[in-house]
Amino acid sequence: MSTILKKCSLEDLLKLQEISYETFTETFKDQNSPENLSAYLERAYNLKQLEKELSNISSQFFFVYFNDEVAGYLKVNTNDAQSEEMGDESLEVERIYIRSKFQKHGLGKYLLNKAIEIAMERNKKKIWLGVWEKNENAMAFYKKMGFVQTGAHSFYMGDDEQTDIIMTKTLI
């Protein structure tokens, strides 16, 4: 069982789109209308949008490979790429997704630990993320990893306004 992390580049654009669609749909399809899910996927994961995000020097994407197959991915943001004003001392975990057939292998923890490592290498004092208030499994995982709720913000799934809980972990 081998786990490998690979930083994504523009050459990975199509693969990134594919895994983004797959993992987001797996995670949220049962709690959202097909119309709102489709609208969100088209807005967040169209090729132009993903290319823009991949080209942003304040964002990084990583694929995690498990036994030579892409099992999931991580996106971290610093500086003005953060989706909320959290300042220069923070790193955001904007996306962390594991394909369903690879869950329960410790890959989410592996990716989150990588994000923490990146934050510490960059001398960040905090790492934070937003998690949908109805995603109880994810919230329990982040709490177990030392994150605490520090706020909330609105998130739109199509035309449905939802609430993301902001969770933060102090590093220094």
N, C-alpha and C positions, 0 to 999 in steps of 0.2 A: 504494500500500500504506500504509494508515494504521493506527496503533496508538493506542488510547485507553484510559485507565484510569478507572474509575468506582467510587467508594466505594459499597458496598452498603448498603441500608436494609431495614427490615422489608417494604417494598413489593416487594423482590426475593426474598422467601422461596421462592416456588415455583420460580423460575428457579434459585436457588441449590441447592435440593434436586435439581432435574433434572440440573444440571451436576455436582453432587457424585456422584450415582449413576453417571452416565455415565463420568466420568473415573476414579473409583475402580475401577469394574468393568473398564474398559479396561486399567488398570494392573495389576490383581491377579488377574483371573479365571483365568488360565492356571496359576497356582501355588497356588490354594486351592480347596477343595471348594465346590460351589455352596451347600451348607448353611451353611458358615462364612462365606462371602461375604455371603449373604443376611442372616444373623444380625447381622453387623457393620453392613451398610447400614441395617438397621432401627433398630439402637441409635444409631448415630452421626448419621444423616441424617434421622431422623423430624422432622416439622414442629415439634413442641414443642421438641425439642433444638436445632434450628437457630434457632428464634425466641429461645430462651434465650441462645444464643451471640451472635446479632446484637444483642441488647439489652444485652450486657455492655459497659460502657464501657472495659474493659481489652482488648477484642478489636476487631479491624477486619477486614472482608472487602472485597475489591476484585475486580471483574470486569475482565478485559482483553479489549478488543474489537479484532478484526483485520478490517479492511474491513467495519465495521458489524455484525459477528457476534460473539457471545460466544465467545471462544476458550479461556478458562480463568479461573482465579481464584486468589487469594492470601488466606490468613488469617494475621494476626499477633496475638500476645498479649504483654501486659506484666503486671507485678504479679502478682496472685493468679490471673489467667487462664492463666498458663503451666502446661503439663502436668507440669512438674517444678519443684522448688524451685531456682531459679537466681538469685533475688534481684532487687532493684530496678534493678540496673545492666544487666540483660539483656532482650533482646527475642527471643521465640520465633517462628519461622516454623513454624506448626503444619501448614498445608496450602499446597501449591503444585502445582497441576495444570493441564495444558494438554490440551485435547481432541486426540485422535490426528491428526485431519486438519489441525491447526494446528501440529503439532510440526515442528521443524527450521526455524523462522522467527525464532529468537532470543527468543521470548516468555517462556520460563523464565528466561533471563538478565535480561530486562526486569523481570519480577516480583521476582526476587531482588534486583536493584539497587534497586527501589522499597522493599523491606523494609529494606535497608541504609540507604537515605535516611531512612526513618521512624525507624529506630533512632538515627541520628546527630542528627536534629532533636530527639529526646527525650533527648539526651545519654547514651545507653546506651553501655556500654563493650564489650558483647559481643552477638553475634547467634548464635542456635543453632537447631538443628532435630534431629529424629529421622528416620532413614531406615532402612527395612527392610534387614537385613543381606544379603538376596538381591537387592536392587535395585542391581545393580552399575553400571548406567548412571547412575543418580541420584547414587550415591556418587562416581563419577568426575567428574561435573559439579560437585558441591559442592567437591571437592578443587581442581578447576581454578579455582573461584571463591574460593579461599583458606581454605576450611574444613578443620579437622583433627579427627580422632576424639578425643573427650575422655571417652567413657564409653559406656554401653549401658543400656537398660531393657527390661522386658517389655512386650509389646503383645499384645492378644488379638484374634484374628480368629475370631469365634465362640468356640468352646471350645478353639481351637488357640493355645497360648502361643508367641509368636514373639519375636524380638529385634530391637529398633531400635537402630541405632548412633547415638549422640549426637555431632553434629559442631558445632563452634563456630568462629567467626571473631572475633578481637579487633579492635575498631574504633579504640580510642584508645590 
